[in-house]
Amino acid sequence: MKTHPKTIALAIAALAITLSVGCKGVDLAAMQAKATGLATKYAPQLETGLTSLQGLLKRTDELPKDMPVVGGLVEKLKTQGANLEKVKGMLAGLSGQVATAAKDGKGDADITKMLGDVDAQVGTELGQVTTALTEVETGVATAETEAKAAALKLSVDKLGETVGAPLAVQMGKLDELVTKAKTVPAGTEGLEGIVTALEGLKAEGDKAKATLDGVAAKVTEAGADAAAAQAVIDTATAEVGATTTKLEGEITGLAEKVAGLIAGGAAAEFVKALSTGFEIKGAGSGIESQLLAFVEDATKVVDKTTWFNFDRVVFETGSAKLDVENSKLQLTNIVEIMKAYPTAKLKVGGYTDNTGSAEANKKISQQRAEAVVAMLVELGVDKGRLEAEGYGPEHPVCEANDTEECRAQNRRIAVRVTEK
């Protein structure tokens, strides 16, 4: 029996349709095209999410590790990273799921519903990821702002150590030099120029200190502009550093000049020969003339309020170590006075200004008083004729204690006659 050619053609066509469509009449190519379209639909959003995730991870990695919030932000990013990988996997395997469903006998309606469910789930997942990443981005931005503010505050605080402390040291030396220069009699040749130079240096030092004191306020004014805030810090660092360097160099030179005036006897207005043959030389209103006048005047009685200030006894800045070179001349004068008046006894008092803690001031004033007593003993006075006491900021001669000049007057060593 022969089969008609038309019948064979129809059979082949039917077989092709069956292979293409499946047992339930599924258009596999069309369904896979839908799956591909779904992956294409969400590809930009998925890529945006992954890019955002990587960027936020990089930003959190740059935050200080000791910030409490950082750990939480990283964990949230890891969670959203896992969610994005889940979505990516769902979309990548969708075409295969369609083929498997068709092979398992699922029809167009079933596969279309499956694709719709995936569409809805992916949309929901990506929406949640986007919302979560936005929240994390806000948290990271806040942490970055706080970190920058903390870093700037630390930079401001460190200015006190890096440039503030060196400036304070030089200003202390300057105050001591000003005090020492005051022991030189007015009108001494060269003194006026030295005083003018010292006043100029003090003005520059005060200006530098004001600059330093104003940094915090200017940084606050800069607000979120980190670059502007850093510029304030850098400018202050440079200006204060330059002033400190200038002070250090010029103070050294001026100190040599003042020491030269003192050593050369330029400060010797008061001259008196003692019974021992020793000739006392000192300032007209200095401690030597005042102490001798008190000891020699029988009408002046010993009390607890009559003190005489040393005007040429100097200590190294911030310590109780005597500057022997510049202090020995006056201390020698006191020793010679005590030799000439062997029954006289003295009490040495140490004083400070009101800056710093009272306890620390009391301690250094005691140490300085003891250092003077020790030198007097070394130069020949019996220790039994001397005593020392540190009073710290008590009994200021300049009660305001509100300016450097005033405080410099309060930083002193004085003596009181306890027996004639």
C-alpha positions as CSV (number, residue, x, y, z in Angstrom):
1,M,0.0,0.0,0.0
2,K,1.5,3.3,-1.0
3,T,1.2,6.4,1.2
4,H,0.2,9.6,-0.5
5,P,3.0,12.2,-0.5
6,K,0.6,14.8,0.9
7,T,-0.1,12.6,3.9
8,I,3.6,12.2,4.6
9,A,4.1,16.0,4.5
10,L,1.2,16.5,6.9
11,A,2.7,14.0,9.3
12,I,6.2,15.6,9.2
13,A,4.6,19.0,9.9
14,A,2.6,17.6,12.8
15,L,5.8,16.1,14.2
16,A,7.7,19.4,14.0
17,I,4.8,21.2,15.7
18,T,4.9,18.6,18.4
19,L,8.6,18.9,19.0
20,S,8.4,22.7,19.1
21,V,5.3,23.0,21.2
22,G,5.4,20.0,23.5
23,C,2.9,17.7,24.7
24,K,0.5,20.3,26.0
25,G,1.0,22.7,23.1
26,V,3.7,24.9,24.8
27,D,5.4,27.5,22.6
28,L,8.9,27.0,24.2
29,A,10.6,29.6,22.2
30,A,8.0,32.2,23.2
31,M,8.2,31.3,26.9
32,Q,12.0,31.4,26.9
33,A,11.9,34.8,25.2
34,K,9.6,36.0,28.1
35,A,12.2,34.6,30.6
36,T,15.0,36.4,28.8
37,G,12.9,39.6,28.7
38,L,12.3,39.4,32.4
39,A,16.1,39.1,33.1
40,T,16.7,42.0,30.8
41,K,14.0,44.0,32.5
42,Y,15.7,43.8,35.9
43,A,19.4,43.8,34.7
44,P,19.8,47.6,35.1
45,Q,18.3,47.6,38.6
46,L,20.4,44.6,39.6
47,E,23.5,46.2,38.3
48,T,22.8,49.5,40.1
49,G,22.2,47.6,43.3
50,L,25.5,45.7,43.0
51,T,27.4,48.9,42.2
52,S,25.9,50.7,45.1
53,L,26.7,47.8,47.4
54,Q,30.4,47.8,46.4
55,G,30.6,51.6,46.8
56,L,29.1,51.5,50.3
57,L,31.4,48.6,51.3
58,K,34.4,50.7,50.2
59,R,33.1,53.7,52.2
60,T,32.5,51.7,55.4
61,D,36.0,50.2,55.0
62,E,37.4,53.7,55.1
63,L,35.6,54.6,58.3
64,P,37.5,54.4,61.6
65,K,37.2,50.8,62.9
66,D,36.5,52.0,66.4
67,M,33.2,53.7,65.5
68,P,30.4,51.6,67.1
69,V,28.1,52.0,64.1
70,V,30.5,50.6,61.5
71,G,30.0,46.9,62.4
72,G,26.2,47.2,62.1
73,L,26.4,48.9,58.7
74,V,28.7,46.2,57.3
75,E,26.4,43.5,58.5
76,K,23.4,45.2,56.7
77,L,25.5,45.4,53.5
78,K,26.4,41.7,53.7
79,T,22.7,40.9,54.1
80,Q,21.7,43.0,51.0
81,G,24.7,41.5,49.1
82,A,23.2,38.0,49.7
83,N,19.8,39.2,48.6
84,L,21.2,40.6,45.4
85,E,23.1,37.4,44.7
86,K,19.8,35.5,45.3
87,V,18.0,37.6,42.7
88,K,20.8,37.3,40.3
89,G,20.6,33.5,40.5
90,M,16.9,33.5,40.1
91,L,17.1,35.5,36.8
92,A,20.1,33.6,35.5
93,G,18.3,30.2,35.9
94,L,14.9,31.3,34.6
95,S,15.3,30.1,31.0
96,G,16.3,26.7,32.3
97,Q,13.3,26.6,34.6
98,V,11.0,27.3,31.6
99,A,12.6,24.4,29.7
100,T,12.2,22.1,32.7
101,A,8.6,23.1,33.2
102,A,7.8,22.4,29.5
103,K,9.5,19.1,29.7
104,D,7.5,18.2,32.8
105,G,4.3,18.8,30.8
106,K,3.5,22.3,32.0
107,G,1.4,24.4,29.6
108,D,1.6,28.1,28.5
109,A,-0.7,29.1,31.4
110,D,1.4,27.4,34.0
111,I,4.7,28.7,32.7
112,T,3.2,32.2,32.3
113,K,2.0,32.1,35.9
114,M,5.5,30.9,37.0
115,L,7.1,33.8,35.2
116,G,4.6,36.2,36.7
117,D,5.4,34.9,40.2
118,V,9.1,35.3,39.6
119,D,8.5,38.8,38.2
120,A,6.6,39.8,41.3
121,Q,9.2,38.2,43.7
122,V,12.2,39.8,42.0
123,G,10.5,43.2,41.9
124,T,9.7,43.0,45.6
125,E,13.2,41.7,46.5
126,L,15.0,44.5,44.5
127,G,12.6,47.1,46.0
128,Q,13.5,46.0,49.5
129,V,17.2,45.9,48.6
130,T,17.0,49.5,47.2
131,T,15.2,50.7,50.3
132,A,17.8,49.0,52.6
133,L,20.8,50.4,50.7
134,T,19.3,53.9,50.8
135,E,19.0,53.6,54.6
136,V,22.6,52.2,54.8
137,E,23.8,55.1,52.6
138,T,22.3,57.6,55.0
139,G,23.9,55.8,57.9
140,V,27.3,55.8,56.1
141,A,27.0,59.5,55.2
142,T,26.2,60.3,58.9
143,A,29.1,58.2,60.1
144,E,31.4,59.9,57.6
145,T,30.4,63.3,58.8
146,E,30.9,62.3,62.4
147,A,34.3,60.8,61.5
148,K,35.4,63.9,59.8
149,A,34.3,66.1,62.7
150,A,36.1,63.8,65.1
151,A,39.3,63.9,63.0
152,L,39.1,67.7,62.8
153,K,38.5,68.0,66.6
154,L,41.5,65.7,67.2
155,S,43.6,67.9,64.9
156,V,42.5,71.0,66.8
157,D,43.3,69.3,70.1
158,K,46.7,68.2,68.9
159,L,47.5,71.8,68.0
160,G,47.9,72.4,71.7
161,E,50.7,69.8,71.8
162,T,52.3,70.4,68.4
163,V,52.4,74.2,68.4
164,G,50.7,75.4,71.5
165,A,53.2,73.9,74.0
166,P,56.3,75.1,72.2
167,L,54.8,78.6,72.0
168,A,54.0,78.5,75.7
169,V,57.6,77.6,76.5
170,Q,58.9,80.6,74.6
171,M,56.3,82.9,76.1
172,G,57.4,81.7,79.6
173,K,61.0,82.5,78.7
174,L,60.0,85.9,77.4
175,D,58.2,86.7,80.6
176,E,61.2,85.7,82.6
177,L,63.4,87.9,80.4
178,V,61.1,90.8,80.8
179,T,61.3,90.4,84.6
180,K,65.1,90.2,84.4
181,A,65.3,93.3,82.2
182,K,63.3,95.3,84.8
183,T,66.3,94.9,87.2
184,V,68.4,97.0,84.9
185,P,68.2,100.7,85.9
186,A,66.2,103.0,83.6
187,G,68.4,105.0,81.2
188,T,71.0,102.3,81.0
189,E,72.6,102.4,77.5
190,G,71.0,99.7,75.3
191,L,68.1,99.0,77.6
192,E,65.5,100.9,75.7
193,G,66.1,98.9,72.5
194,I,65.9,95.7,74.4
195,V,62.6,96.6,76.1
196,T,61.1,97.7,72.8
197,A,62.2,94.4,71.2
198,L,60.7,92.4,74.1
199,E,57.4,94.3,73.9
200,G,57.3,93.6,70.2
201,L,57.9,89.9,70.7
202,K,55.2,89.8,73.4
203,A,52.7,91.3,71.0
204,E,53.6,88.7,68.4
205,G,53.3,85.9,70.9
206,D,50.0,87.2,72.1
207,K,48.7,87.4,68.5
208,A,49.9,83.8,67.9
209,K,48.1,82.6,71.0
210,A,44.9,84.4,70.0
211,T,45.2,82.7,66.6
212,L,45.5,79.3,68.3
213,D,42.6,80.1,70.7
214,G,40.4,81.0,67.7
215,V,40.9,77.8,65.7
216,A,38.2,75.8,67.3
217,A,35.6,78.5,66.6
218,K,36.6,78.9,63.0
219,V,36.6,75.1,62.5
220,T,33.0,75.1,63.9
221,E,32.1,77.9,61.5
222,A,33.3,75.9,58.6
223,G,30.8,73.2,59.4
224,A,30.6,70.4,56.9
225,D,33.2,72.0,54.7
226,A,36.1,69.8,55.7
227,A,38.5,71.4,53.3
228,A,37.9,74.8,54.7
229,A,38.2,73.5,58.3
230,Q,41.5,71.8,57.5
231,A,42.7,75.1,55.9
232,V,42.1,76.9,59.2
233,I,44.1,74.3,61.0
234,D,47.0,74.3,58.5
235,T,47.1,78.2,58.5
236,A,47.2,78.3,62.3
237,T,49.9,75.7,62.5
238,A,52.1,77.6,60.0
239,E,51.6,81.0,61.6
240,V,52.0,79.9,65.2
241,G,55.0,77.7,64.3
242,A,56.7,80.6,62.5
243,T,56.1,82.9,65.5
244,T,57.5,80.3,67.9
245,T,60.6,79.9,65.8
246,K,61.1,83.7,65.7
247,L,60.6,84.0,69.5
248,E,63.1,81.2,70.2
249,G,65.8,82.8,68.1
250,E,65.3,86.4,69.3
251,I,64.9,85.6,72.9
252,T,68.2,83.9,73.0
253,G,69.9,87.0,71.6
254,L,68.1,89.4,73.9
255,A,68.9,87.2,76.9
256,E,72.6,87.5,76.2
257,K,72.2,91.3,75.9
258,V,70.4,91.6,79.2
259,A,72.9,89.3,80.9
260,G,75.6,91.5,79.5
261,L,74.1,94.6,81.1
262,I,73.7,92.9,84.4
263,A,77.2,91.3,84.4
264,G,78.8,94.5,83.3
265,G,77.4,96.2,86.4
266,A,75.0,98.3,84.5
267,A,72.4,97.4,87.0
268,A,74.5,98.6,90.0
269,E,73.0,101.9,91.2
270,F,73.3,100.9,94.9
271,V,76.8,100.6,96.3
272,K,77.7,100.0,99.9
273,A,80.8,98.7,101.7
274,L,80.0,96.3,104.5
275,S,81.9,95.9,107.8
276,T,83.5,92.8,106.3
277,G,85.1,94.9,103.6
278,F,82.8,93.4,100.9
279,E,81.3,96.0,98.6
280,I,77.6,95.4,97.7
281,K,76.4,96.5,94.3
282,G,72.8,96.4,93.3
283,A,69.8,98.3,91.9
284,G,68.8,101.3,93.9
285,S,65.4,99.7,94.7
286,G,66.7,96.2,94.7
287,I,66.6,93.6,97.5
288,E,70.2,94.4,98.7
289,S,69.4,98.1,99.5
290,Q,66.0,97.2,101.1
291,L,67.3,94.3,103.2
292,L,70.3,96.4,104.5
293,A,68.0,99.3,105.3
294,F,65.7,97.1,107.3
295,V,68.4,95.2,109.2
296,E,70.3,98.4,110.1
297,D,67.3,100.4,111.2
298,A,66.6,99.6,114.8
299,T,63.2,101.1,114.6
300,K,62.0,98.5,112.1
301,V,60.7,95.5,114.0
302,V,60.6,92.0,112.6
303,D,57.1,91.0,111.5
304,K,55.5,88.4,109.2
305,T,54.4,90.8,106.4
306,T,57.6,92.6,105.4
307,W,59.1,90.8,102.4
308,F,61.8,91.7,100.0
309,N,61.7,90.4,96.4
310,F,64.7,89.1,94.6
311,D,65.1,90.9,91.3
312,R,68.0,88.9,89.8
313,V,67.2,85.3,90.8
314,V,66.2,83.3,87.8
315,F,65.0,79.7,87.3
316,E,64.9,77.5,84.2
317,T,61.5,77.7,82.6
318,G,58.9,75.5,84.3
319,S,61.4,74.0,86.8
320,A,62.9,74.6,90.2
321,K,66.4,74.5,88.8
322,L,68.3,77.7,89.5
323,D,69.9,79.6,86.6
324,V,73.1,79.8,88.6
325,E,75.0,82.0,86.1
326,N,72.4,84.8,86.3
327,S,71.4,84.3,90.0
328,K,74.7,83.9,91.7
329,L,75.7,87.6,91.9
330,Q,72.6,88.6,93.8
331,L,72.7,85.5,96.0
332,T,76.3,86.2,96.9
333,N,75.3,89.8,97.9
334,I,72.7,88.2,100.4
335,V,75.3,85.9,101.7
336,E,77.7,88.8,102.4
337,I,75.0,90.8,104.1
338,M,74.4,87.8,106.4
339,K,78.1,87.5,107.1
340,A,78.1,91.2,108.0
341,Y,75.1,90.7,110.3
342,P,75.7,87.3,111.8
343,T,72.7,87.3,114.1
344,A,70.2,87.9,111.3
345,K,68.0,85.0,110.1
346,L,66.0,84.8,106.9
347,K,63.0,83.0,105.6
348,V,62.9,82.4,101.8
349,G,59.4,82.3,100.3
350,G,58.5,81.0,96.9
351,Y,55.4,82.2,94.9
352,T,53.7,81.4,91.6
353,D,50.9,82.9,89.6
354,N,47.4,81.4,89.5
355,T,47.7,79.4,86.3
356,G,47.7,75.6,86.7
357,S,46.7,73.6,89.7
358,A,47.2,75.0,93.2
359,E,48.8,71.8,94.3
360,A,51.4,71.8,91.5
361,N,52.1,75.5,92.1
362,K,52.6,75.0,95.8
363,K,55.0,72.2,95.1
364,I,57.2,74.1,92.6
365,S,57.2,77.2,94.8
366,Q,58.4,75.1,97.7
367,Q,61.1,73.5,95.6
368,R,62.3,76.9,94.3
369,A,62.5,78.4,97.8
370,E,64.5,75.3,98.9
371,A,66.8,75.7,95.9
372,V,67.6,79.3,96.9
373,V,68.3,78.2,100.5
374,A,70.5,75.4,99.2
375,M,72.5,77.9,97.2
376,L,72.9,80.3,100.1
377,V,74.2,77.5,102.2
378,E,76.6,76.4,99.5
379,L,77.8,80.0,99.3
380,G,78.6,80.1,103.1
381,V,75.5,80.7,105.2
382,D,74.7,78.4,108.1
383,K,71.6,76.4,107.3
384,G,70.3,77.0,110.8
385,R,69.8,80.7,109.9
386,L,67.6,79.9,107.0
387,E,64.2,78.4,106.3
388,A,62.1,77.9,103.2
389,E,58.4,77.8,102.4
390,G,56.4,77.7,99.2
391,Y,53.1,79.6,99.1
392,G,52.1,78.8,95.5
393,P,49.6,81.5,94.2
394,E,48.9,82.9,97.7
395,H,49.7,86.5,98.5
396,P,50.0,87.9,95.0
397,V,51.6,91.3,94.6
398,C,49.4,91.9,91.5
399,E,46.0,90.7,92.7
400,A,44.3,90.9,89.3
401,N,46.3,88.0,87.9
402,D,44.7,88.7,84.6
403,T,47.6,89.6,82.3
404,E,51.0,88.1,81.6
405,E,52.8,91.1,83.0
406,C,50.7,90.9,86.2
407,R,51.3,87.1,86.5
408,A,55.0,87.6,85.9
409,Q,55.1,89.9,89.0
410,N,53.5,87.2,91.1
411,R,56.1,84.5,90.1
412,R,58.8,85.5,92.5
413,I,61.2,84.6,95.3
414,A,61.3,86.8,98.4
415,V,63.0,86.9,101.8
416,R,61.7,88.0,105.2
417,V,63.9,88.8,108.2
418,T,62.9,86.5,111.1
419,E,65.6,87.7,113.5
420,K,67.9,90.6,113.4
